[in-house]
Amino acid sequence: MPFREDLFARYGGTLRGGALNAQKRAVEQVRPGEILVIEARGDLTAGTVGDILALRAQVRGAAGIVTDGAIRDSQALHAMDLPVYYGATHPAVLGRRHVPWEVNTTIACAGVTVTPGDIIVGDGDGVIVIPAHLAMEVAQDAAEQEAQEEFAAAMVAKGESVDGLYPLGKRWQVAYETWLAKREGLAKREEQADAVPE
């Protein structure tokens, strides 16, 4: 939540009885393979996570951290074996702009709705969110898109124009299907060869 002094005093630091605030609870609750996603409303003027909490998430088995806010201790975070996606770096602590509010709930991160259980995929180009019930459909579509782009790249490397080739048009459909069948046949033969005992 946006910073408000009275709310931060009540929810932001160490809570009554020594309980953890929502930020630290989220880190302590992350399970192996999970991604910690932090909503910061796109505010880049205070870090949402730094080296100690990121290290704790890594030790607990987190597969990554995503925030639409800033991070602190960027050199230490980059040195970790933990992918971290963020909007900026900033030396200020969370409490300068944020009140840690709740965990394991639906949020908006970088303008995208994220619910617990969603599949988060990141690479050098950024992060996408896939609702779990759509994962198989998205994976099949992505595999098809990847194959079409591999075919297009092979044809462009041979000197072909991208006209009608990228995106794949009717003129190239038969050639693509032939190429795909050869590729799948080769992969199947390689699998069979690997399965033969020596």
C-alpha positions in Angstrom: 0.0 0.0 0.0 1.2 3.6 -0.4 3.1 4.9 2.6 1.0 6.3 5.4 2.8 7.0 8.7 0.2 5.7 11.0 -0.3 2.5 9.0 3.4 1.9 8.7 3.8 2.3 12.4 1.1 -0.4 12.9 1.9 -2.8 10.0 5.3 -1.9 8.5 7.9 -2.7 11.1 8.1 -5.5 13.6 4.5 -6.1 14.7 3.2 -6.6 18.2 4.6 -9.6 19.9 7.5 -9.7 17.5 5.3 -10.9 14.5 6.7 -10.4 11.0 5.2 -7.7 8.7 3.7 -8.8 5.4 6.9 -8.3 3.4 8.9 -10.7 5.7 6.0 -13.1 6.0 5.9 -13.4 2.2 9.6 -14.3 2.2 9.2 -16.8 5.0 6.3 -18.5 3.3 7.8 -18.9 -0.1 8.1 -22.6 -1.0 10.6 -24.3 -3.3 9.9 -23.4 -7.0 7.7 -20.5 -6.2 8.1 -16.9 -7.5 7.8 -14.1 -5.1 5.8 -11.3 -6.8 5.6 -7.9 -5.2 3.2 -5.2 -6.0 4.7 -1.7 -5.6 2.2 0.2 -7.8 5.1 1.0 -10.2 6.7 3.3 -7.6 10.4 3.3 -8.3 11.5 5.5 -5.4 12.1 2.9 -2.7 13.4 -0.7 -2.7 10.9 -3.4 -2.3 13.5 -6.1 -1.5 17.2 -6.1 -0.7 20.0 -8.6 -0.4 19.0 -10.1 3.0 15.4 -10.9 2.1 16.3 -12.0 -1.4 18.9 -14.3 0.1 16.3 -15.7 2.5 13.9 -16.3 -0.5 16.7 -18.1 -2.4 17.6 -20.3 0.6 13.9 -21.2 1.0 14.0 -22.4 -2.7 12.3 -19.5 -4.5 12.7 -19.7 -8.2 12.7 -15.9 -8.6 11.5 -12.5 -7.5 9.4 -10.1 -9.6 8.4 -6.5 -8.6 7.1 -3.5 -10.4 9.0 -1.4 -8.0 12.7 -0.9 -7.2 15.2 -3.2 -5.5 18.0 -2.3 -3.2 21.5 -3.9 -3.0 21.5 -4.6 -6.7 25.1 -5.8 -7.0 24.4 -8.4 -4.3 21.2 -9.5 -5.9 22.9 -9.8 -9.3 25.5 -12.1 -7.7 22.9 -14.5 -6.4 21.7 -17.6 -8.2 18.1 -16.1 -8.2 16.5 -14.3 -11.1 15.1 -10.9 -10.0 13.0 -8.8 -12.3 12.4 -5.2 -11.2 11.6 -1.7 -12.4 14.7 0.2 -11.1 17.3 0.3 -8.3 16.9 2.6 -5.4 18.8 2.8 -2.1 15.8 3.8 0.1 14.1 1.2 2.2 10.6 -0.1 1.6 9.1 2.1 4.4 9.9 5.3 2.5 7.0 4.7 0.1 5.2 1.5 1.0 3.3 -0.2 3.8 3.6 -4.1 3.6 0.0 -5.1 3.7 -0.9 -8.7 2.8 0.4 -11.9 1.3 -1.0 -14.7 -0.9 -3.7 -12.5 -2.5 -4.5 -11.2 -6.0 -2.4 -8.2 -6.9 -1.6 -5.9 -9.8 2.1 -6.0 -10.8 3.2 -3.8 -13.7 -0.4 -3.5 -14.7 -1.0 -7.2 -14.8 -3.3 -9.2 -12.5 -1.4 -11.9 -10.6 -3.2 -14.5 -8.5 -1.6 -17.1 -6.2 -1.0 -20.2 -8.3 -0.4 -18.4 -11.6 2.6 -19.5 -13.6 5.3 -16.9 -13.9 7.8 -17.1 -16.8 10.7 -14.8 -17.3 13.6 -14.4 -19.6 15.9 -11.7 -20.9 12.9 -9.9 -22.5 10.8 -9.7 -19.3 8.1 -11.6 -17.5 4.7 -13.1 -18.4 1.9 -14.3 -16.2 -0.1 -17.4 -17.2 -3.3 -18.5 -15.4 -2.7 -22.1 -14.3 -5.8 -23.4 -16.1 -4.5 -22.0 -19.4 -1.0 -23.3 -19.1 -1.3 -26.3 -21.5 -3.0 -24.2 -24.2 -0.4 -21.5 -23.9 2.5 -24.0 -24.0 1.1 -25.6 -27.2 0.6 -22.2 -28.8 4.1 -21.1 -27.8 5.7 -24.3 -29.1 4.0 -23.8 -32.5 5.0 -20.1 -32.6 8.6 -21.1 -31.7 8.6 -23.7 -34.5 7.3 -21.2 -37.1 9.9 -18.7 -36.1 12.7 -21.3 -36.3 11.5 -22.1 -39.8 11.3 -18.5 -40.8 14.8 -17.8 -39.5 16.1 -20.8 -41.5 14.5 -19.5 -44.6 15.7 -15.9 -44.1 19.2 -17.3 -43.5 19.0 -18.9 -46.9 18.1 -15.5 -48.4 14.3 -15.6 -48.5 12.3 -12.4 -48.0 10.1 -12.1 -44.9 7.1 -11.3 -47.1 4.5 -14.0 -46.4 7.1 -15.9 -44.4 7.0 -13.9 -41.1 4.4 -14.2 -39.9 3.8 -17.4 -41.7 1.3 -17.0 -44.6 -0.4 -19.5 -46.9 2.3 -19.3 -49.5 4.8 -20.9 -47.1 2.4 -23.3 -45.3 3.3 -26.4 -47.3 7.0 -25.8 -47.0 6.7 -25.2 -43.3 4.7 -28.5 -42.8 7.3 -30.4 -44.8 10.1 -28.9 -42.7 8.3 -29.6 -39.5 7.7 -33.3 -40.4 11.4 -33.7 -41.3 12.4 -32.1 -38.0 10.0 -34.2 -35.9 11.1 -37.4 -37.8 14.8 -36.5 -37.0 13.9 -35.9 -33.4 12.1 -39.3 -33.2 15.1 -41.1 -34.7 17.4 -39.5 -32.3 15.2 -40.6 -29.4 15.1 -44.1 -30.6 18.9 -44.2 -31.1 19.3 -42.9 -27.5 17.0 -45.7 -26.2 19.0 -48.5 -27.8 21.3 -50.1 -25.1 25.0 -50.3 -25.9 
